[in-house]
Amino acid sequence: MSLTPDEIAKVADLARLTITDAERDRLQQQLADILKYVHRLDGVDTSDVVPLVHAVEVSNVLRPDVPQESLPREQALANAPQTDGLYFLVPPILEER
């Protein structure tokens, strides 16, 4: 399966990556190889395989949700890179691509 340069550019844009023409050409071949391998998996007979949600058994290891006292504000803000004494300060994000 071959991918067009426009398809590679679209995938890069969806991933919010800026790539050069050389990177696009390299990724075009690499993604084509990946898709070729995945296409080979279509030939595997899975008619006798029971569908699984997870490959291994999963169990919930979380502690019970019990109400308890919160951290004091000073302790919660102690390791913050920036704070005004009451809140965490973070840089604003104002633009969207």
N, CA, C and O atoms as a CHARMM CRD file, in Angstrom:
* protein
*
  388
    1    1 MET  N      0.85300  -1.17600   0.00000 PROA 1      0.00000
    2    1 MET  CA     0.00000   0.00000   0.00000 PROA 1      0.00000
    3    1 MET  C      0.89600   1.23400   0.00000 PROA 1      0.00000
    4    1 MET  O      1.83400   1.33500   0.79100 PROA 1      0.00000
    5    2 SER  N      0.60200   2.14600  -0.87300 PROA 2      0.00000
    6    2 SER  CA     1.40700   3.36900  -0.92300 PROA 2      0.00000
    7    2 SER  C      0.58900   4.54100  -0.39200 PROA 2      0.00000
    8    2 SER  O     -0.62900   4.60400  -0.55600 PROA 2      0.00000
    9    3 LEU  N      1.28000   5.44200   0.23200 PROA 3      0.00000
   10    3 LEU  CA     0.66200   6.65300   0.76600 PROA 3      0.00000
   11    3 LEU  C      1.17200   7.84000  -0.03200 PROA 3      0.00000
   12    3 LEU  O      2.33500   7.88400  -0.43300 PROA 3      0.00000
   13    4 THR  N      0.30300   8.78400  -0.25300 PROA 4      0.00000
   14    4 THR  CA     0.70000   9.97700  -0.98700 PROA 4      0.00000
   15    4 THR  C      1.36900  10.96500  -0.03400 PROA 4      0.00000
   16    4 THR  O      1.14700  10.90700   1.17500 PROA 4      0.00000
   17    5 PRO  N      2.17500  11.85900  -0.56700 PROA 5      0.00000
   18    5 PRO  CA     2.76200  12.90300   0.29300 PROA 5      0.00000
   19    5 PRO  C      1.70100  13.73000   1.01400 PROA 5      0.00000
   20    5 PRO  O      1.91600  14.16300   2.14600 PROA 5      0.00000
   21    6 ASP  N      0.55400  13.95200   0.36400 PROA 6      0.00000
   22    6 ASP  CA    -0.52000  14.70500   1.01200 PROA 6      0.00000
   23    6 ASP  C     -1.08300  13.95200   2.21500 PROA 6      0.00000
   24    6 ASP  O     -1.41600  14.56500   3.22900 PROA 6      0.00000
   25    7 GLU  N     -1.19300  12.61000   2.11000 PROA 7      0.00000
   26    7 GLU  CA    -1.68100  11.81600   3.23100 PROA 7      0.00000
   27    7 GLU  C     -0.69700  11.86500   4.39500 PROA 7      0.00000
   28    7 GLU  O     -1.10200  11.94200   5.55500 PROA 7      0.00000
   29    8 ILE  N      0.58600  11.82000   4.08500 PROA 8      0.00000
   30    8 ILE  CA     1.60300  11.91000   5.13500 PROA 8      0.00000
   31    8 ILE  C      1.53000  13.27800   5.80700 PROA 8      0.00000
   32    8 ILE  O      1.61200  13.37600   7.03100 PROA 8      0.00000
   33    9 ALA  N      1.37700  14.32600   5.01100 PROA 9      0.00000
   34    9 ALA  CA     1.26800  15.67400   5.56500 PROA 9      0.00000
   35    9 ALA  C      0.03200  15.79800   6.45400 PROA 9      0.00000
   36    9 ALA  O      0.07200  16.46100   7.49100 PROA 9      0.00000
   37   10 LYS  N     -1.07100  15.15500   6.04500 PROA 10     0.00000
   38   10 LYS  CA    -2.29700  15.21700   6.84500 PROA 10     0.00000
   39   10 LYS  C     -2.10600  14.49200   8.17700 PROA 10     0.00000
   40   10 LYS  O     -2.52900  14.99000   9.22100 PROA 10     0.00000
   41   11 VAL  N     -1.47100  13.31600   8.14600 PROA 11     0.00000
   42   11 VAL  CA    -1.21200  12.57600   9.38200 PROA 11     0.00000
   43   11 VAL  C     -0.31700  13.40500  10.30900 PROA 11     0.00000
   44   11 VAL  O     -0.55600  13.47300  11.51400 PROA 11     0.00000
   45   12 ALA  N      0.70600  14.02800   9.74100 PROA 12     0.00000
   46   12 ALA  CA     1.60200  14.86500  10.54400 PROA 12     0.00000
   47   12 ALA  C      0.83000  16.03600  11.14500 PROA 12     0.00000
   48   12 ALA  O      1.04300  16.39200  12.30400 PROA 12     0.00000
   49   13 ASP  N     -0.05700  16.62900  10.36700 PROA 13     0.00000
   50   13 ASP  CA    -0.85000  17.75100  10.87100 PROA 13     0.00000
   51   13 ASP  C     -1.77600  17.30100  11.99000 PROA 13     0.00000
   52   13 ASP  O     -1.92400  18.00000  12.99300 PROA 13     0.00000
   53   14 LEU  N     -2.40700  16.12800  11.82500 PROA 14     0.00000
   54   14 LEU  CA    -3.28300  15.60800  12.87200 PROA 14     0.00000
   55   14 LEU  C     -2.50700  15.32100  14.15000 PROA 14     0.00000
   56   14 LEU  O     -3.03900  15.46200  15.25100 PROA 14     0.00000
   57   15 ALA  N     -1.24300  14.91700  14.00200 PROA 15     0.00000
   58   15 ALA  CA    -0.39100  14.65700  15.15900 PROA 15     0.00000
   59   15 ALA  C      0.28300  15.93200  15.65400 PROA 15     0.00000
   60   15 ALA  O      1.06600  15.90800  16.60400 PROA 15     0.00000
   61   16 ARG  N     -0.03300  17.04000  14.99900 PROA 16     0.00000
   62   16 ARG  CA     0.54000  18.34200  15.34800 PROA 16     0.00000
   63   16 ARG  C      2.05500  18.33600  15.26900 PROA 16     0.00000
   64   16 ARG  O      2.74600  18.85600  16.14400 PROA 16     0.00000
   65   17 LEU  N      2.55900  17.72600  14.18400 PROA 17     0.00000
   66   17 LEU  CA     3.99000  17.66400  13.92800 PROA 17     0.00000
   67   17 LEU  C      4.33200  18.52400  12.73000 PROA 17     0.00000
   68   17 LEU  O      3.59900  18.53700  11.74200 PROA 17     0.00000
   69   18 THR  N      5.41400  19.22400  12.80700 PROA 18     0.00000
   70   18 THR  CA     5.94500  19.95200  11.66500 PROA 18     0.00000
   71   18 THR  C      7.09700  19.12600  11.11600 PROA 18     0.00000
   72   18 THR  O      8.08200  18.87800  11.81000 PROA 18     0.00000
   73   19 ILE  N      6.96500  18.70000   9.85500 PROA 19     0.00000
   74   19 ILE  CA     7.99800  17.84600   9.27300 PROA 19     0.00000
   75   19 ILE  C      8.53300  18.48600   7.99500 PROA 19     0.00000
   76   19 ILE  O      7.83300  19.22300   7.30100 PROA 19     0.00000
   77   20 THR  N      9.78700  18.18100   7.71100 PROA 20     0.00000
   78   20 THR  CA    10.41500  18.66900   6.48300 PROA 20     0.00000
   79   20 THR  C     10.05600  17.73100   5.33600 PROA 20     0.00000
   80   20 THR  O      9.49100  16.65900   5.55400 PROA 20     0.00000
   81   21 ASP  N     10.38500  18.14200   4.11800 PROA 21     0.00000
   82   21 ASP  CA    10.12400  17.29600   2.95700 PROA 21     0.00000
   83   21 ASP  C     10.90800  15.99000   3.05700 PROA 21     0.00000
   84   21 ASP  O     10.40200  14.93200   2.68200 PROA 21     0.00000
   85   22 ALA  N     12.13100  16.05800   3.55600 PROA 22     0.00000
   86   22 ALA  CA    12.94900  14.84700   3.70300 PROA 22     0.00000
   87   22 ALA  C     12.32500  13.90400   4.73400 PROA 22     0.00000
   88   22 ALA  O     12.28900  12.69000   4.52800 PROA 22     0.00000
   89   23 GLU  N     11.83500  14.46400   5.84000 PROA 23     0.00000
   90   23 GLU  CA    11.17900  13.64000   6.85000 PROA 23     0.00000
   91   23 GLU  C      9.89400  13.03600   6.30600 PROA 23     0.00000
   92   23 GLU  O      9.56900  11.88400   6.59100 PROA 23     0.00000
   93   24 ARG  N      9.16700  13.82000   5.52200 PROA 24     0.00000
   94   24 ARG  CA     7.92400  13.33100   4.92500 PROA 24     0.00000
   95   24 ARG  C      8.19900  12.13900   4.01300 PROA 24     0.00000
   96   24 ARG  O      7.46300  11.15200   4.03600 PROA 24     0.00000
   97   25 ASP  N      9.26600  12.23200   3.20400 PROA 25     0.00000
   98   25 ASP  CA     9.60900  11.13000   2.30000 PROA 25     0.00000
   99   25 ASP  C      9.99800   9.88100   3.08600 PROA 25     0.00000
  100   25 ASP  O      9.60400   8.77000   2.73200 PROA 25     0.00000
  101   26 ARG  N     10.76900  10.06700   4.15100 PROA 26     0.00000
  102   26 ARG  CA    11.18400   8.92300   4.98100 PROA 26     0.00000
  103   26 ARG  C      9.97800   8.31000   5.67800 PROA 26     0.00000
  104   26 ARG  O      9.83900   7.08800   5.72100 PROA 26     0.00000
  105   27 LEU  N      9.10500   9.15400   6.22500 PROA 27     0.00000
  106   27 LEU  CA     7.90900   8.65700   6.90500 PROA 27     0.00000
  107   27 LEU  C      6.95800   7.97600   5.93700 PROA 27     0.00000
  108   27 LEU  O      6.26200   7.03100   6.31000 PROA 27     0.00000
  109   28 GLN  N      6.92200   8.44300   4.71000 PROA 28     0.00000
  110   28 GLN  CA     6.05400   7.83100   3.70500 PROA 28     0.00000
  111   28 GLN  C      6.42800   6.35600   3.52500 PROA 28     0.00000
  112   28 GLN  O      5.55100   5.49300   3.48300 PROA 28     0.00000
  113   29 GLN  N      7.71300   6.07200   3.41900 PROA 29     0.00000
  114   29 GLN  CA     8.16500   4.68400   3.26000 PROA 29     0.00000
  115   29 GLN  C      7.95100   3.88300   4.54000 PROA 29     0.00000
  116   29 GLN  O      7.52000   2.73100   4.48400 PROA 29     0.00000
  117   30 GLN  N      8.24900   4.48100   5.69100 PROA 30     0.00000
  118   30 GLN  CA     8.10100   3.76800   6.95600 PROA 30     0.00000
  119   30 GLN  C      6.64000   3.42400   7.24000 PROA 30     0.00000
  120   30 GLN  O      6.33600   2.30600   7.65800 PROA 30     0.00000
  121   31 LEU  N      5.73800   4.37400   7.01600 PROA 31     0.00000
  122   31 LEU  CA     4.31900   4.10300   7.24800 PROA 31     0.00000
  123   31 LEU  C      3.78900   3.08100   6.25200 PROA 31     0.00000
  124   31 LEU  O      2.93900   2.26500   6.60500 PROA 31     0.00000
  125   32 ALA  N      4.27200   3.11100   5.02100 PROA 32     0.00000
  126   32 ALA  CA     3.85700   2.11200   4.02400 PROA 32     0.00000
  127   32 ALA  C      4.29700   0.72100   4.47200 PROA 32     0.00000
  128   32 ALA  O      3.54100  -0.24000   4.32400 PROA 32     0.00000
  129   33 ASP  N      5.50500   0.59800   5.01500 PROA 33     0.00000
  130   33 ASP  CA     5.99100  -0.69100   5.51400 PROA 33     0.00000
  131   33 ASP  C      5.14100  -1.18400   6.68300 PROA 33     0.00000
  132   33 ASP  O      4.83100  -2.37200   6.77200 PROA 33     0.00000
  133   34 ILE  N      4.76800  -0.27300   7.57700 PROA 34     0.00000
  134   34 ILE  CA     3.92400  -0.64200   8.71900 PROA 34     0.00000
  135   34 ILE  C      2.56500  -1.13100   8.23500 PROA 34     0.00000
  136   34 ILE  O      2.06600  -2.15500   8.70100 PROA 34     0.00000
  137   35 LEU  N      1.96800  -0.39700   7.30200 PROA 35     0.00000
  138   35 LEU  CA     0.65900  -0.79500   6.78500 PROA 35     0.00000
  139   35 LEU  C      0.72500  -2.12200   6.03500 PROA 35     0.00000
  140   35 LEU  O     -0.21800  -2.91200   6.08200 PROA 35     0.00000
  141   36 LYS  N      1.83600  -2.36500   5.34400 PROA 36     0.00000
  142   36 LYS  CA     2.01800  -3.63300   4.63900 PROA 36     0.00000
  143   36 LYS  C      2.05500  -4.78700   5.65000 PROA 36     0.00000
  144   36 LYS  O      1.45500  -5.83600   5.42000 PROA 36     0.00000
  145   37 TYR  N      2.75000  -4.59000   6.74700 PROA 37     0.00000
  146   37 TYR  CA     2.82100  -5.62500   7.78700 PROA 37     0.00000
  147   37 TYR  C      1.44200  -5.85800   8.40600 PROA 37     0.00000
  148   37 TYR  O      1.03000  -7.00400   8.59100 PROA 37     0.00000
  149   38 VAL  N      0.73700  -4.79000   8.72200 PROA 38     0.00000
  150   38 VAL  CA    -0.59600  -4.92600   9.31800 PROA 38     0.00000
  151   38 VAL  C     -1.52100  -5.64000   8.33900 PROA 38     0.00000
  152   38 VAL  O     -2.35800  -6.44100   8.75300 PROA 38     0.00000
  153   39 HSD  N     -1.38000  -5.36100   7.05700 PROA 39     0.00000
  154   39 HSD  CA    -2.20900  -6.02000   6.04400 PROA 39     0.00000
  155   39 HSD  C     -1.95000  -7.52900   6.04500 PROA 39     0.00000
  156   39 HSD  O     -2.86900  -8.30600   5.78700 PROA 39     0.00000
  157   40 ARG  N     -0.71900  -7.95600   6.33000 PROA 40     0.00000
  158   40 ARG  CA    -0.40700  -9.38000   6.41200 PROA 40     0.00000
  159   40 ARG  C     -1.21700 -10.05600   7.51500 PROA 40     0.00000
  160   40 ARG  O     -1.54500 -11.23700   7.40300 PROA 40     0.00000
  161   41 LEU  N     -1.53800  -9.33100   8.56500 PROA 41     0.00000
  162   41 LEU  CA    -2.31000  -9.89200   9.66800 PROA 41     0.00000
  163   41 LEU  C     -3.73800 -10.23200   9.24900 PROA 41     0.00000
  164   41 LEU  O     -4.39300 -11.04700   9.89900 PROA 41     0.00000
  165   42 ASP  N     -4.22800  -9.61800   8.17200 PROA 42     0.00000
  166   42 ASP  CA    -5.56300  -9.94300   7.67700 PROA 42     0.00000
  167   42 ASP  C     -5.66200 -11.40500   7.26200 PROA 42     0.00000
  168   42 ASP  O     -6.75800 -11.96700   7.26700 PROA 42     0.00000
  169   43 GLY  N     -4.55100 -12.03400   6.90200 PROA 43     0.00000
  170   43 GLY  CA    -4.55200 -13.42100   6.46000 PROA 43     0.00000
  171   43 GLY  C     -4.55100 -14.43000   7.58600 PROA 43     0.00000
  172   43 GLY  O     -4.67100 -15.62700   7.32500 PROA 43     0.00000
  173   44 VAL  N     -4.42100 -13.99500   8.83200 PROA 44     0.00000
  174   44 VAL  CA    -4.38600 -14.91200   9.96900 PROA 44     0.00000
  175   44 VAL  C     -5.80200 -15.36700  10.29600 PROA 44     0.00000
  176   44 VAL  O     -6.70900 -14.54800  10.43800 PROA 44     0.00000
  177   45 ASP  N     -5.98300 -16.67900  10.41500 PROA 45     0.00000
  178   45 ASP  CA    -7.29300 -17.24400  10.74800 PROA 45     0.00000
  179   45 ASP  C     -7.56600 -17.05800  12.23700 PROA 45     0.00000
  180   45 ASP  O     -6.89000 -17.65000  13.07800 PROA 45     0.00000
  181   46 THR  N     -8.54500 -16.24400  12.55100 PROA 46     0.00000
  182   46 THR  CA    -8.90400 -15.97900  13.94500 PROA 46     0.00000
  183   46 THR  C    -10.31800 -16.45500  14.25400 PROA 46     0.00000
  184   46 THR  O    -10.91900 -16.01000  15.23200 PROA 46     0.00000
  185   47 SER  N    -10.85800 -17.35900  13.42700 PROA 47     0.00000
  186   47 SER  CA   -12.24200 -17.79200  13.60900 PROA 47     0.00000
  187   47 SER  C    -12.44800 -18.53400  14.93100 PROA 47     0.00000
  188   47 SER  O    -13.55000 -18.49800  15.48000 PROA 47     0.00000
  189   48 ASP  N    -11.41900 -19.20600  15.45800 PROA 48     0.00000
  190   48 ASP  CA   -11.55500 -19.94400  16.71500 PROA 48     0.00000
  191   48 ASP  C    -11.03900 -19.17000  17.91700 PROA 48     0.00000
  192   48 ASP  O    -10.90500 -19.73800  19.00100 PROA 48     0.00000
  193   49 VAL  N    -10.74800 -17.89600  17.74900 PROA 49     0.00000
  194   49 VAL  CA   -10.20200 -17.09600  18.83600 PROA 49     0.00000
  195   49 VAL  C    -11.32900 -16.31000  19.50100 PROA 49     0.00000
  196   49 VAL  O    -12.10100 -15.61300  18.84300 PROA 49     0.00000
  197   50 VAL  N    -11.39900 -16.44400  20.82500 PROA 50     0.00000
  198   50 VAL  CA   -12.41300 -15.71300  21.58100 PROA 50     0.00000
  199   50 VAL  C    -11.94900 -14.26600  21.72000 PROA 50     0.00000
  200   50 VAL  O    -10.82200 -14.02300  22.15100 PROA 50     0.00000
  201   51 PRO  N    -12.80700 -13.29200  21.36100 PROA 51     0.00000
  202   51 PRO  CA   -12.40400 -11.88700  21.51400 PROA 51     0.00000
  203   51 PRO  C    -12.13600 -11.54600  22.98500 PROA 51     0.00000
  204   51 PRO  O    -12.85900 -11.97900  23.88200 PROA 51     0.00000
  205   52 LEU  N    -11.09100 -10.77000  23.20300 PROA 52     0.00000
  206   52 LEU  CA   -10.70900 -10.35800  24.54500 PROA 52     0.00000
  207   52 LEU  C    -10.71500  -8.84800  24.66000 PROA 52     0.00000
  208   52 LEU  O    -10.43900  -8.13400  23.69700 PROA 52     0.00000
  209   53 VAL  N    -11.03200  -8.37700  25.84000 PROA 53     0.00000
  210   53 VAL  CA   -10.89600  -6.95500  26.10700 PROA 53     0.00000
  211   53 VAL  C     -9.44400  -6.64300  26.41900 PROA 53     0.00000
  212   53 VAL  O     -8.90900  -5.62600  25.97800 PROA 53     0.00000
  213   54 HSD  N     -8.80000  -7.53600  27.19100 PROA 54     0.00000
  214   54 HSD  CA    -7.39200  -7.39600  27.55600 PROA 54     0.00000
  215   54 HSD  C     -6.70200  -8.74000  27.33800 PROA 54     0.00000
  216   54 HSD  O     -7.32600  -9.79300  27.46600 PROA 54     0.00000
  217   55 ALA  N     -5.43400  -8.69900  27.01200 PROA 55     0.00000
  218   55 ALA  CA    -4.67700  -9.93200  26.80800 PROA 55     0.00000
  219   55 ALA  C     -4.39200 -10.64900  28.11500 PROA 55     0.00000
  220   55 ALA  O     -4.19600 -11.86400  28.12400 PROA 55     0.00000
  221   56 VAL  N     -4.36500  -9.91900  29.20800 PROA 56     0.00000
  222   56 VAL  CA    -4.15000 -10.51300  30.52500 PROA 56     0.00000
  223   56 VAL  C     -5.29600 -10.08200  31.43500 PROA 56     0.00000
  224   56 VAL  O     -5.95200  -9.06900  31.19100 PROA 56     0.00000
  225   57 GLU  N     -5.52600 -10.86300  32.48400 PROA 57     0.00000
  226   57 GLU  CA    -6.60100 -10.52900  33.40400 PROA 57     0.00000
  227   57 GLU  C     -6.27200  -9.22400  34.12900 PROA 57     0.00000
  228   57 GLU  O     -5.14800  -9.02500  34.59000 PROA 57     0.00000
  229   58 VAL  N     -7.24700  -8.35500  34.22100 PROA 58     0.00000
  230   58 VAL  CA    -7.05400  -7.05500  34.85800 PROA 58     0.00000
  231   58 VAL  C     -7.94000  -6.99300  36.09600 PROA 58     0.00000
  232   58 VAL  O     -9.10600  -7.38600  36.06000 PROA 58     0.00000
  233   59 SER  N     -7.37500  -6.49900  37.18600 PROA 59     0.00000
  234   59 SER  CA    -8.18000  -6.32500  38.39200 PROA 59     0.00000
  235   59 SER  C     -7.97000  -4.91400  38.91600 PROA 59     0.00000
  236   59 SER  O     -6.92900  -4.29800  38.69200 PROA 59     0.00000
  237   60 ASN  N     -8.95400  -4.43000  39.59900 PROA 60     0.00000
  238   60 ASN  CA    -8.90300  -3.08600  40.14800 PROA 60     0.00000
  239   60 ASN  C     -8.04500  -3.09500  41.40900 PROA 60     0.00000
  240   60 ASN  O     -8.33700  -3.81600  42.36300 PROA 60     0.00000
  241   61 VAL  N     -6.98800  -2.29300  41.40500 PROA 61     0.00000
  242   61 VAL  CA    -6.08300  -2.25400  42.55100 PROA 61     0.00000
  243   61 VAL  C     -6.15800  -0.91700  43.28100 PROA 61     0.00000
  244   61 VAL  O     -5.25700  -0.57300  44.04500 PROA 61     0.00000
  245   62 LEU  N     -7.21400  -0.17600  43.05000 PROA 62     0.00000
  246   62 LEU  CA    -7.36300   1.11900  43.70300 PROA 62     0.00000
  247   62 LEU  C     -7.85400   0.94400  45.13100 PROA 62     0.00000
  248   62 LEU  O     -8.54300  -0.02500  45.45100 PROA 62     0.00000
  249   63 ARG  N     -7.49500   1.87900  45.97000 PROA 63     0.00000
  250   63 ARG  CA    -7.96200   1.84900  47.34800 PROA 63     0.00000
  251   63 ARG  C     -9.43400   2.26800  47.38500 PROA 63     0.00000
  252   63 ARG  O     -9.91900   2.90300  46.44900 PROA 63     0.00000
  253   64 PRO  N    -10.13100   1.92400  48.44000 PROA 64     0.00000
  254   64 PRO  CA   -11.52800   2.37200  48.55600 PROA 64     0.00000
  255   64 PRO  C    -11.59600   3.90600  48.60000 PROA 64     0.00000
  256   64 PRO  O    -10.69600   4.56300  49.12400 PROA 64     0.00000
  257   65 ASP  N    -12.64300   4.44400  48.05800 PROA 65     0.00000
  258   65 ASP  CA   -12.82300   5.89000  48.04200 PROA 65     0.00000
  259   65 ASP  C    -13.45300   6.31600  49.36900 PROA 65     0.00000
  260   65 ASP  O    -14.66700   6.23800  49.55500 PROA 65     0.00000
  261   66 VAL  N    -12.59900   6.76300  50.27600 PROA 66     0.00000
  262   66 VAL  CA   -13.04700   7.14900  51.61200 PROA 66     0.00000
  263   66 VAL  C    -12.76000   8.63700  51.79400 PROA 66     0.00000
  264   66 VAL  O    -11.62300   9.06600  51.59600 PROA 66     0.00000
  265   67 PRO  N    -13.74700   9.42300  52.16000 PROA 67     0.00000
  266   67 PRO  CA   -13.48600  10.85500  52.38400 PROA 67     0.00000
  267   67 PRO  C    -12.43900  11.05200  53.47000 PROA 67     0.00000
  268   67 PRO  O    -12.44200  10.35900  54.48800 PROA 67     0.00000
  269   68 GLN  N    -11.54800  12.00300  53.23900 PROA 68     0.00000
  270   68 GLN  CA   -10.52100  12.32700  54.23200 PROA 68     0.00000
  271   68 GLN  C    -10.12000  13.77900  54.05600 PROA 68     0.00000
  272   68 GLN  O    -10.51600  14.42900  53.08900 PROA 68     0.00000
  273   69 GLU  N     -9.33400  14.28400  54.99100 PROA 69     0.00000
  274   69 GLU  CA    -8.89700  15.67100  54.95400 PROA 69     0.00000
  275   69 GLU  C     -8.00100  15.91900  53.74300 PROA 69     0.00000
  276   69 GLU  O     -7.21800  15.04900  53.36300 PROA 69     0.00000
  277   70 SER  N     -8.11100  17.08100  53.14600 PROA 70     0.00000
  278   70 SER  CA    -7.25600  17.47300  52.03800 PROA 70     0.00000
  279   70 SER  C     -5.91600  17.97200  52.56000 PROA 70     0.00000
  280   70 SER  O     -5.75600  18.23900  53.75100 PROA 70     0.00000
  281   71 LEU  N     -4.95300  18.09500  51.64100 PROA 71     0.00000
  282   71 LEU  CA    -3.67300  18.70400  52.00300 PROA 71     0.00000
  283   71 LEU  C     -3.89100  20.17100  52.34800 PROA 71     0.00000
  284   71 LEU  O     -4.75400  20.82500  51.76200 PROA 71     0.00000
  285   72 PRO  N     -3.13100  20.68200  53.27600 PROA 72     0.00000
  286   72 PRO  CA    -3.18300  22.13400  53.49000 PROA 72     0.00000
  287   72 PRO  C     -2.69200  22.84100  52.21700 PROA 72     0.00000
  288   72 PRO  O     -1.82700  22.32000  51.51200 PROA 72     0.00000
  289   73 ARG  N     -3.23500  24.00300  51.93000 PROA 73     0.00000
  290   73 ARG  CA    -2.88500  24.74000  50.71500 PROA 73     0.00000
  291   73 ARG  C     -1.37800  24.92900  50.57600 PROA 73     0.00000
  292   73 ARG  O     -0.82900  24.74200  49.49000 PROA 73     0.00000
  293   74 GLU  N     -0.71300  25.29500  51.65400 PROA 74     0.00000
  294   74 GLU  CA     0.72900  25.53600  51.59900 PROA 74     0.00000
  295   74 GLU  C      1.48100  24.27700  51.16900 PROA 74     0.00000
  296   74 GLU  O      2.43200  24.35200  50.39200 PROA 74     0.00000
  297   75 GLN  N      1.05700  23.13800  51.67000 PROA 75     0.00000
  298   75 GLN  CA     1.72000  21.87200  51.32300 PROA 75     0.00000
  299   75 GLN  C      1.42100  21.48800  49.86700 PROA 75     0.00000
  300   75 GLN  O      2.29600  20.97700  49.16700 PROA 75     0.00000
  301   76 ALA  N      0.20300  21.73200  49.42000 PROA 76     0.00000
  302   76 ALA  CA    -0.14800  21.40800  48.04600 PROA 76     0.00000
  303   76 ALA  C      0.63700  22.27700  47.06200 PROA 76     0.00000
  304   76 ALA  O      1.01100  21.80300  45.98900 PROA 76     0.00000
  305   77 LEU  N      0.88500  23.51800  47.40300 PROA 77     0.00000
  306   77 LEU  CA     1.59200  24.44600  46.51800 PROA 77     0.00000
  307   77 LEU  C      3.11100  24.41100  46.70700 PROA 77     0.00000
  308   77 LEU  O      3.83400  25.09800  45.98500 PROA 77     0.00000
  309   78 ALA  N      3.59900  23.63200  47.65300 PROA 78     0.00000
  310   78 ALA  CA     5.01500  23.65600  48.02200 PROA 78     0.00000
  311   78 ALA  C      5.94900  23.35700  46.85100 PROA 78     0.00000
  312   78 ALA  O      7.00000  23.98900  46.74600 PROA 78     0.00000
  313   79 ASN  N      5.60900  22.43200  45.97800 PROA 79     0.00000
  314   79 ASN  CA     6.49300  22.05300  44.87200 PROA 79     0.00000
  315   79 ASN  C      6.07100  22.65100  43.53300 PROA 79     0.00000
  316   79 ASN  O      6.60100  22.27600  42.48700 PROA 79     0.00000
  317   80 ALA  N      5.13400  23.56500  43.56500 PROA 80     0.00000
  318   80 ALA  CA     4.66700  24.17400  42.31800 PROA 80     0.00000
  319   80 ALA  C      5.74700  25.06900  41.72600 PROA 80     0.00000
  320   80 ALA  O      6.39500  25.81100  42.46500 PROA 80     0.00000
  321   81 PRO  N      5.96000  25.02000  40.39800 PROA 81     0.00000
  322   81 PRO  CA     6.95100  25.90000  39.77800 PROA 81     0.00000
  323   81 PRO  C      6.60300  27.37100  39.97900 PROA 81     0.00000
  324   81 PRO  O      7.48700  28.19700  40.20500 PROA 81     0.00000
  325   82 GLN  N      5.30200  27.69700  39.89400 PROA 82     0.00000
  326   82 GLN  CA     4.86600  29.07900  40.10500 PROA 82     0.00000
  327   82 GLN  C      3.54300  29.07600  40.84800 PROA 82     0.00000
  328   82 GLN  O      2.66100  28.25800  40.58400 PROA 82     0.00000
  329   83 THR  N      3.42400  30.00400  41.78000 PROA 83     0.00000
  330   83 THR  CA     2.19500  30.14100  42.55000 PROA 83     0.00000
  331   83 THR  C      2.05700  31.58700  42.99700 PROA 83     0.00000
  332   83 THR  O      3.04200  32.32000  43.09000 PROA 83     0.00000
  333   84 ASP  N      0.84100  31.98100  43.26700 PROA 84     0.00000
  334   84 ASP  CA     0.64400  33.32100  43.82600 PROA 84     0.00000
  335   84 ASP  C      0.30100  33.24300  45.30700 PROA 84     0.00000
  336   84 ASP  O     -0.14000  34.22400  45.90500 PROA 84     0.00000
  337   85 GLY  N      0.50800  32.06300  45.89400 PROA 85     0.00000
  338   85 GLY  CA     0.19400  31.86400  47.30300 PROA 85     0.00000
  339   85 GLY  C     -1.16800  31.23400  47.51500 PROA 85     0.00000
  340   85 GLY  O     -1.41900  30.60000  48.54000 PROA 85     0.00000
  341   86 LEU  N     -2.05700  31.41400  46.52900 PROA 86     0.00000
  342   86 LEU  CA    -3.39100  30.82100  46.63200 PROA 86     0.00000
  343   86 LEU  C     -3.62900  29.76000  45.56000 PROA 86     0.00000
  344   86 LEU  O     -4.32000  28.77100  45.80100 PROA 86     0.00000
  345   87 TYR  N     -3.05000  29.97200  44.36600 PROA 87     0.00000
  346   87 TYR  CA    -3.32600  29.10500  43.23000 PROA 87     0.00000
  347   87 TYR  C     -2.03200  28.73200  42.50300 PROA 87     0.00000
  348   87 TYR  O     -1.00700  29.40000  42.63800 PROA 87     0.00000
  349   88 PHE  N     -2.11100  27.63600  41.72000 PROA 88     0.00000
  350   88 PHE  CA    -1.03300  27.29300  40.79900 PROA 88     0.00000
  351   88 PHE  C     -1.07700  28.29200  39.65200 PROA 88     0.00000
  352   88 PHE  O     -2.16000  28.63500  39.17900 PROA 88     0.00000
  353   89 LEU  N      0.06700  28.76100  39.19900 PROA 89     0.00000
  354   89 LEU  CA     0.13000  29.64900  38.04600 PROA 89     0.00000
  355   89 LEU  C      0.68100  28.85000  36.86800 PROA 89     0.00000
  356   89 LEU  O      1.73000  28.21400  36.96900 PROA 89     0.00000
  357   90 VAL  N     -0.04400  28.89600  35.75200 PROA 90     0.00000
  358   90 VAL  CA     0.37700  28.18400  34.55200 PROA 90     0.00000
  359   90 VAL  C      0.35600  29.15100  33.38000 PROA 90     0.00000
  360   90 VAL  O     -0.40500  30.11900  33.39400 PROA 90     0.00000
  361   91 PRO  N      1.18300  28.90600  32.35800 PROA 91     0.00000
  362   91 PRO  CA     1.16600  29.80300  31.20100 PROA 91     0.00000
  363   91 PRO  C     -0.15300  29.66700  30.44300 PROA 91     0.00000
  364   91 PRO  O     -0.69500  28.56800  30.32600 PROA 91     0.00000
  365   92 PRO  N     -0.66200  30.77600  29.93300 PROA 92     0.00000
  366   92 PRO  CA    -1.90200  30.71400  29.16400 PROA 92     0.00000
  367   92 PRO  C     -1.67300  30.03600  27.80900 PROA 92     0.00000
  368   92 PRO  O     -0.59700  30.14900  27.22100 PROA 92     0.00000
  369   93 ILE  N     -2.67100  29.35000  27.33700 PROA 93     0.00000
  370   93 ILE  CA    -2.63100  28.74500  25.99900 PROA 93     0.00000
  371   93 ILE  C     -3.71900  29.45100  25.20600 PROA 93     0.00000
  372   93 ILE  O     -4.91100  29.21300  25.40200 PROA 93     0.00000
  373   94 LEU  N     -3.28300  30.32200  24.30900 PROA 94     0.00000
  374   94 LEU  CA    -4.24400  31.17900  23.62100 PROA 94     0.00000
  375   94 LEU  C     -4.42900  30.85800  22.15700 PROA 94     0.00000
  376   94 LEU  O     -5.39300  31.32300  21.54800 PROA 94     0.00000
  377   95 GLU  N     -3.52700  30.06800  21.56300 PROA 95     0.00000
  378   95 GLU  CA    -3.68300  29.82800  20.14600 PROA 95     0.00000
  379   95 GLU  C     -3.89000  28.35500  19.87700 PROA 95     0.00000
  380   95 GLU  O     -3.37500  27.49500  20.59200 PROA 95     0.00000
  381   96 GLU  N     -4.65200  28.07700  18.83500 PROA 96     0.00000
  382   96 GLU  CA    -4.94200  26.72400  18.40200 PROA 96     0.00000
  383   96 GLU  C     -4.58600  26.62300  16.93500 PROA 96     0.00000
  384   96 GLU  O     -4.95400  27.49000  16.14200 PROA 96     0.00000
  385   97 ARG  N     -3.86600  25.56300  16.56400 PROA 97     0.00000
  386   97 ARG  CA    -3.48700  25.41400  15.15600 PROA 97     0.00000
  387   97 ARG  C     -4.66800  25.03600  14.30900 PROA 97     0.00000
  388   97 ARG  O     -4.53200  24.86900  13.09700 PROA 97     0.00000
